Amino acid sequence: MLKVLKLSVIVIFLLDIAGLAPVARTYIEPSFKAVDGDVMYQWHRTDNETEWEDFTVKYQGRDYCRDCHPDQYDRITASKHALIQCENCHGPATSHPMDPLKLVIDQRRELCLRCHSYLPYRPAEYAELSTGPIPFKMKDPEEHNPGIECANCHDVHNAGFKAF
């Protein structure tokens, strides 16, 4: 079995080098085609296009939320969180508003720390506001109010402190 697998990998490699992999792929899976001759962006299985057309879109986008939640929409689009979609924090709005319990109001500290904590792959010079490609402050969760949920002090929809 291992020898057959190695042989298959070698054959595919040689076909790829010779530029014949797409041709071989057509014989292996006849529905793979370059639609309208576009090999770069339209090379796909044409026999499952209806499956993708019928696929339920889970994320609706911020405009979906605007009509029912205009206050939150206006506040967040005018804040430092303006680039963040509602569903990044609230989850996919697939069946909302038909099932209002489907969307959660997650106020756990971990949700904020997904973006605002130091990450090993993020350079240290990007840690301060408005520097680098990620323009928001990073916090050390061990030093910055450990054990307290961020939403106790911060209003996420205006990306600032709550008015007490």
PAMARBA-354570 format. One record per atom (N, C-alpha, C): y, z, x; residue in one letter. Coordinates in steps of 0.02 Angstrom, whole numbers, padded with zeros to 5 digits, always signed. Last residue first. Example, Ala and Ser with C-alpha at 12.3 -4.5 7.8 and 13.67 -1.06 7.14 Angstrom:
2
-00112+00354+00642s-00053+00357+00684s+00002+00394+00645s-00284+00390+00660a-00225+00390+00615a-00165+00390+00660a
% end
This chain:
164
+02801+01702-01031f+02776+01763-01062f+02830+01796-01102f+02758+01542-01008a+02816+01583-01024a+02791+01645-01061a+02649+01499-00873k+02660+01513-00944k+02724+01553-00952k+02691+01383-00743f+02675+01451-00766f+02688+01457-00841f+02625+01214-00753g+02670+01266-00728g+02648+01334-00753g+02578+01099-00819a+02565+01111-00747a+02614+01161-00717a+02578+01084-00950n+02641+01069-00917n+02637+01083-00842n+02445+01107-00978h+02476+01048-01008h+02546+01034-00980h+02411+01228-00918v+02388+01165-00887v+02422+01103-00915v+02497+01362-00878d+02490+01317-00936d+02473+01248-00909d+02436+01508-00795h+02460+01439-00793h+02449+01403-00859h+02379+01632-00817c+02448+01629-00792c+02479+01559-00799c+02256+01608-00874n+02291+01670-00892n+02364+01667-00872n+02203+01495-00819a+02238+01486-00882a+02272+01551-00905a+02129+01542-00710c+02194+01510-00698c+02236+01506-00761c+02052+01701-00720e+02053+01632-00742e+02123+01603-00734e+02016+01801-00582i+02060+01791-00640i+02060+01717-00657i+01943+01810-00465g+01916+01841-00525g+01959+01833-00588g+02081+01808-00353p+02009+01802-00365p+01988+01839-00428p+02219+01758-00320n+02199+01791-00382n+02124+01785-00398n+02182+01678-00183h+02229+01668-00239h+02200+01698-00303h+02074+01698-00096e+02137+01734-00086e+02183+01732-00146e+01969+01622-00138e+01954+01690-00115e+02018+01732-00108e+02021+01498-00165p+02000+01539-00221p+01982+01611-00202p+02160+01431-00101d+02099+01463-00077d+02076+01511-00132d+02224+01280-00168k+02223+01353-00165k+02157+01377-00137k+02334+01144-00150m+02266+01169-00144m+02270+01245-00137m+02448+01051-00249k+02433+01108-00206k+02359+01127-00208k+02446+00871-00248f+02450+00936-00281f+02425+00991-00235f+02429+00721-00222p+02490+00760-00221p+02490+00824-00263p+02335+00641-00122i+02320+00687-00177i+02378+00736-00182i+02376+00572-00011p+02361+00534-00071p+02346+00577-00132p+02511+00668+00066g+02447+00636+00062g+02435+00601-00004g+02609+00787-00018t+02590+00756+00045t+02521+00726+00037t+02643+00858-00134s+02675+00793-00120s+02662+00767-00049s+02597+01020-00083l+02622+00976-00135l+02657+00915-00106l+02471+01032+00045e+02534+01052+00013e+02557+00998-00036e+02357+00976+00099a+02350+01037+00059a+02414+01057+00023a+02347+00875+00187y+02357+00856+00117y+02358+00917+00071y+02313+00928+00309e+02384+00910+00299e+02398+00888+00227e+02174+00941+00303a+02216+01000+00293a+02289+00983+00280a+02084+00814+00211p+02120+00837+00271p+02167+00895+00256p+01936+00840+00127r+02008+00828+00116r+02045+00855+00176r+01808+00879+00144y+01823+00809+00160y+01897+00793+00150y+01803+01013+00103p+01792+00996+00173p+01811+00924+00191p+01938+01066+00002l+01874+01033+00006l+01864+01009+00077l+02021+01195-00080y+02013+01159-00018y+01943+01129-00017y+02055+01167-00255s+02029+01208-00199s+02022+01163-00138s+02097+01087-00362h+02146+01128-00327h+02118+01172-00272h+01992+01019-00425c+02047+00981-00394c+02089+01023-00347c+01905+01119-00459r+01877+01052-00443r+01930+01010-00408r+01977+01227-00500l+01960+01223-00429l+01927+01157-00410l+01981+01212-00637c+02042+01200-00598c+02026+01190-00524c+01847+01248-00665l+01873+01183-00686l+01936+01165-00646l+01833+01379-00621e+01799+01325-00585e+01825+01256-00603e+01895+01456-00717r+01928+01447-00652r+01898+01387-00615r+01885+01399-00884r+01855+01431-00826r+01892+01412-00762r+01921+01348-01003q+01973+01383-00966q+01944+01420-00905q+01891+01216-01100d+01862+01250-01043d+01918+01283-01003d+01869+01184-01249i+01929+01203-01213i+01905+01248-01156i+01766+01044-01290v+01776+01114-01273v+01845+01125-01242v+01713+00943-01420l+01759+00951-01364l+01771+01025-01352l+01629+00973-01528k+01602+00935-01472k+01647+00942-01410k+01687+01025-01637l+01659+01074-01589l+01632+01039-01527l+01721+00918-01718p+01773+00951-01678p+01746+01001-01627p+01658+00779-01750d+01626+00841-01731d+01675+00880-01687d+01755+00684-01777m+01703+00696-01827m+01666+00761-01814m+01853+00652-01683p+01859+00715-01717p+01804+00728-01769p+01722+00648-01568h+01780+00686-01591h+01826+00638-01627h+01617+00587-01506s+01612+00598-01579s+01669+00642-01605s+01675+00565-01372t+01633+00518-01408t+01634+00527-01483t+01758+00619-01275a+01777+00624-01346a+01736+00578-01391a+01700+00714-01136p+01703+00651-01172p+01716+00661-01247p+01809+00851-01079g+01745+00817-01088g+01753+00755-01131g+01927+00912-01043h+01898+00928-01109h+01830+00896-01121h+01961+00861-00918c+01954+00933-00927c+01917+00951-00991c+01954+00726-00933n+01934+00754-00868n+01922+00829-00874n+02009+00696-01055e+01937+00706-01052e+01912+00729-00984e+02144+00671-01026c+02124+00731-01064c+02050+00748-01055c+02175+00615-00859q+02155+00601-00928q+02132+00666-00962q+02311+00636-00753i+02245+00661-00772i+02232+00646-00846i+02441+00605-00725l+02390+00554-00709l+02320+00574-00731l+02514+00720-00759a+02521+00659-00799a+02467+00607-00785a+02529+00844-00706h+02461+00824-00724h+02460+00758-00761h+02661+00871-00699k+02629+00850-00637k+02556+00828-00648k+02718+00807-00861s+02704+00858-00810s+02676+00828-00747s+02728+00724-00966a+02791+00740-00932a+02780+00789-00875a+02601+00721-01016t+02626+00660-00986t+02693+00670-00951t+02591+00851-01068i+02552+00834-01008i+02577+00769-00976i+02681+00849-01176r+02689+00897-01122r+02652+00875-01059r+02631+00746-01257d+02699+00741-01229d+02708+00788-01170d+02504+00800-01288y+02510+00736-01255y+02578+00729-01221y+02535+00916-01357q+02500+00921-01293q+02507+00857-01253q+02599+00854-01468d+02633+00904-01427d+02601+00909-01358d+02502+00767-01527p+02563+00740-01495p+02599+00790-01450p+02362+00753-01569h+02386+00807-01526h+02450+00786-01490h+02335+00641-01643c+02320+00707-01673c+02348+00765-01632c+02381+00535-01560d+02400+00539-01631d+02389+00608-01662d+02324+00556-01426r+02396+00561-01441r+02412+00571-01514r+02192+00530-01398c+02210+00598-01415c+02281+00604-01443c+02189+00397-01362y+02147+00418-01418y+02168+00487-01443y+02261+00394-01245d+02293+00369-01306d+02254+00388-01369d+02169+00439-01147r+02222+00483-01171r+02254+00459-01236r+01996+00394-01178g+02061+00386-01146g+02114+00428-01181g+01862+00403-01214q+01908+00365-01256q+01976+00352-01224q+01698+00398-01157y+01766+00419-01142y+01815+00373-01179y+01584+00333-01208k+01591+00406-01214k+01662+00429-01203k+01529+00199-01298v+01579+00220-01249v+01591+00294-01260v+01366+00149-01321t+01420+00191-01347t+01466+00213-01291t+01313-00018-01309f+01317+00047-01276f+01377+00086-01302f+01311-00146-01355d+01297-00093-01403d+01302-00023-01374d+01332-00216-01238e+01382-00223-01292e+01373-00168-01343e+01216-00184-01170w+01279-00158-01145w+01334-00164-01197w+01123-00253-01249e+01115-00181-01238e+01181-00151-01215e+01167-00384-01235t+01177-00351-01300t+01167-00275-01294t+01128-00411-01103e+01199-00407-01119e+01211-00372-01186e+01001-00431-01053n+01017-00365-01080n+01092-00357-01096n+00987-00558-01002d+00945-00541-01060d+00959-00471-01087d+01060-00574-00889t+01090-00598-00951t+01049-00579-01012t+01091-00474-00757r+01038-00493-00803r+01070-00513-00870r+01218-00547-00648h+01185-00493-00684h+01129-00520-00728h+01358-00589-00576w+01287-00594-00560w+01252-00535-00594w+01496-00593-00583q+01458-00606-00644q+01383-00616-00631q+01561-00576-00461y+01572-00527-00514y+01528-00537-00576y+01505-00674-00369m+01532-00609-00347m+01534-00557-00403m+01467-00789-00431v+01416-00750-00399v+01441-00680-00381v+01504-00878-00559d+01538-00824-00523d+01486-00776-00493d+01455-00976-00641g+01455-00988-00570g+01487-00934-00528g+01446-00924-00768d+01503-00968-00752d+01510-00980-00677d+01344-00799-00703v+01376-00826-00763v+01439-00864-00743v+01212-00807-00614a+01283-00803-00599a+01319-00838-00657a+01072-00712-00672k+01110-00774-00665k+01181-00758-00644k+00917-00654-00711f+00973-00644-00665f+01008-00711-00655f+00805-00691-00783s+00867-00682-00821s+00927-00666-00776s+00694-00699-00697p+00728-00760-00718p+00794-00750-00754p+00651-00619-00566e+00681-00597-00629e+00723-00655-00655e+00594-00703-00468i+00564-00638-00483i+00587-00613-00552i+00677-00813-00466y+00606-00823-00481y+00572-00758-00499y+00798-00754-00434t+00793-00793-00496t+00720-00804-00515t+00773-00703-00308r+00783-00656-00363r+00776-00692-00431r+00773-00818-00233a+00710-00782-00242a+00715-00735-00301a+00910-00845-00240v+00862-00894-00266v+00795-00860-00280v+00965-00732-00177p+00980-00746-00247p+00932-00796-00279p+00903-00748-00045a+00887-00691-00088a+00905-00705-00161a+00938-00843+00046l+00895-00864-00009l+00877-00807-00057l+00999-00823+00165g+01042-00837+00107g+01002-00857+00045g+00928-00783+00272a+00930-00855+00260a+00974-00874+00200a+00939-00647+00253i+00971-00678+00312i+00978-00753+00301i+00861-00634+00138d+00932-00617+00136d+00969-00649+00194d+00736-00669+00184l+00767-00710+00132l+00842-00697+00129l+00717-00563+00274l+00720-00632+00299l+00752-00678+00248l+00715-00455+00182f+00764-00458+00237f+00772-00529+00263f+00604-00489+00105i+00670-00485+00073i+00725-00489+00126i+00505-00478+00205v+00516-00542+00171v+00585-00543+00139v+00516-00341+00238i+00528-00393+00289i+00543-00460+00256i+00480-00284+00116v+00546-00270+00144v+00564-00323+00196v+00348-00329+00106s+00397-00348+00055s+00468-00339+00082s+00290-00265+00215l+00291-00338+00213l+00344-00362+00163l+00300-00133+00174k+00335-00154+00234k+00342-00230+00235k+00217-00140+00060l+00287-00122+00053l+00327-00145+00113l+00095-00170+00120v+00123-00217+00072v+00198-00204+00063v+00077-00054+00196k+00083-00119+00230k+00115-00171+00184k+00062+00041+00096l+00120+00045+00141l+00131-00021+00177l-00060+00000+00042m+00000+00000+00000m+00062+00000+00043m
% end
